[in-house]
Amino acid sequence: MCGIAGILALDANTAFDPLLARKMCDCLVHRGPDAYAEYADKTGLAILGFRRLSIIDLDTGMQPIANEDRSIHVVCNGEIYNFQSLRAELSRKGHQFTTVGDIEPVVHLYEEYGADFLNRLDGFFALALYDEKKQKLLLAVDRVGKKPIYYTTDGNCLYFASELKSIRSVLANLQIKKSSLIDYLRFGYIPAPDTAFAHVYKIPPGHKLEVHLDYQRRLKNPAVPPPTPYYHPRSSVFTENYGEAKSELTSLLTQAVSKRLIADVPLGILLSGGIDSSIVTALASMSSNIPIKTFSVGFKSELYNELPLAGLVAKKYHTDHTELIVEPEIEMMLDLVGSTYDEPFADSSAIPTYLICKRAAKFVRVVLTGDGGDEAFCGYDRYRAFAVTSLLGKLKIGKLFQWMISTPGQELRSTKTRLWRLFQTLSLPTAHQYSMMMRLFYEQQLSNLLGRQLKPELMGHPDFIAQTIDSFTHLTTPAQKANLCDYLTYLPGDLLVKIDRASMANSLETRAPLLDHALLEFAHSLPTHFKMNLYKGKTILRNTFSHLLPPELLTAPKRGFGVPLGQWLRGPLKNQMGQILNKNSQIVKGEFVDPSCLTKLSQEHLAGQFDHSARLWSLMVLEKFLQKNI
């Protein structure tokens, strides 16, 4: 686990300062506090920088790593779980190794298979490989996008890094991309390949970017081609036999947990009160000879607090358990979001995620998580809601239901609010119904909110959630479409960004057994009715592992990992919100939002008429971002 950065000259006559790579990596010390190293091509065309967080092969696993004749070099942020079988295969083919770690097979796989080697890797990664002989740079991101690579061009050079702050350290004149702020205000994050800055991109999951310098020169074009997919998930049905599916699930998830327990440093688990991390904890505990360290975060509000359920699992498996209660402290929270995420990111659960990672990092260097269970096994309530709205929408009776519940409740998690959100979608086209469920600001709200700087960007800017849903012409049910949409958008754009930045800011590696690619392919090959019914999601997961979990956990309602923002902004954080969002705010002075609409949002929330907490938080985060970047 580490941070990577580098520079490639796209023109033979272009020179860059090689010290810039060290400067870029200095911004990534948190991702790799243990050591720094770099590789510089002798012709001055390329440089790869590496910051190391030592997890496996503590003595010889330093990067960059080269092949036998040192013509190919790689830096990799991640873990390759099948490295031992790959080493054995490559040794039989005559390749020689100088380390015992998990990354060295990458350079030899590239020698054997070219860029096709990416599909042979079992793990998560963001890597950069430079081939001196071919003058070729390869950048690639793992299948689900657990690890990031940002890149841009400037002055006939390509710059890339694990985080935006690294690129910004050497390119200070980046301009905000206003259309990206529309995506942010709609959904709370900016999806790949875009970022908050113009002409700066992130490589999408399962994609590679190849730059052949000889080819570029023949074209006399220093432009970089777009990333291309290297991974295409299988679409075949595994089985229609439920018993066979349960047996295969047991085998795959047990293996996924087991191989993620390999480390040469202390390891633990981030344990919520949910099904996913509890199953991971159970399987890990059964594979360990010593008590597993577990870490849980909670709140004083019972509606949001999962500590009691997590405690039941910790007690059942005799884990070495640590709990953390999060208190409202908005300046600290906003500063953390700004420094950790580099671009607007509205998921307020990033705060408790960061804080529990910080606590865990005092005891361990690696944690397992339950990330991915909802996307793999149809866990979200909204999948069933989308099936209902799709049906009711076709019946053209949306107005009747909207009349029945004309206003939302005072809490985002209340039944009234959820029904109100549901009924508001009924008159929309099917794809926009699901988009509405994922929204921060609905389209009319957004149109009213935006000021002169952003309103022109709204017209014609595609709704990427609705666009994604509409593209699934091969799928038949709303639940299938919503599930695949989340896998392609919400998972890599929100959830994985959240855990990567929060953990790496604390020099902590995270591993997600439920995102094992063999397990994911299996899960996506199952019939939908194996994974969800009218009442529950993740049914096959529950049924397969119910004997390992406390009964209270199985019957508890799904909560998700939320933060009691609504209560905080009406109470202890009320004054701080007013100090951040007012007529002197950058979002107002810069004409990004309309001041009267901003005031209305605040007043309605404080009066308890509507729960605008997620919207207000997103605007507070945006305000801090604009203060820093304008």
Protein Blocks (a to p, Z undefined) as FASTA:
>chain_A
ZZddddddfbfkbccdfklmmmmmmmmmmmommbccddddfklpaccddddddfbhkllm
cccdddfkopaccddedddfklmmmmmmmmmnopacfbfbfklmmmmmmmmnommlmmmp
gcddddddddfklopadddddfkopaccddddeehiacddfbfklmmmmmmkbccdfklm
mmmmmnopacdfbdfbehiacddehiacdddfklmmmnopabdcddddfbdcdfbdfbfc
fklmmmmmmmmmmmmmmmmmgccbdcdddddfbfklmmmmmmmmmmpcbdcdddddddfb
lklmcklmmmmmmmmnopacddddddddfklmmmmmmmmnopacfbfklmmmmmmmmmmm
mmmmbdcdfehklmmnopafklmmmmmmmmmmmnopmmmmmmmmmbccfbfkbmklmmmm
mmmmmmpcfklmmmmmmpmbdfklmmmmpcfklmmmmnopacfklmmmmmmmmbmbfklm
mmmmmmmmmmmmmmmmmmmmmmmmnopacddfklpfklmmmmmmpcfklmpcfkbghklm
mmmmmmmpcfklmmpccebjadfkklmmmmmmmmmmmmmncfkbmklmnomacfklmmmm
mmmmmnomaccklmmmmmmmmmmmmmmmZZ
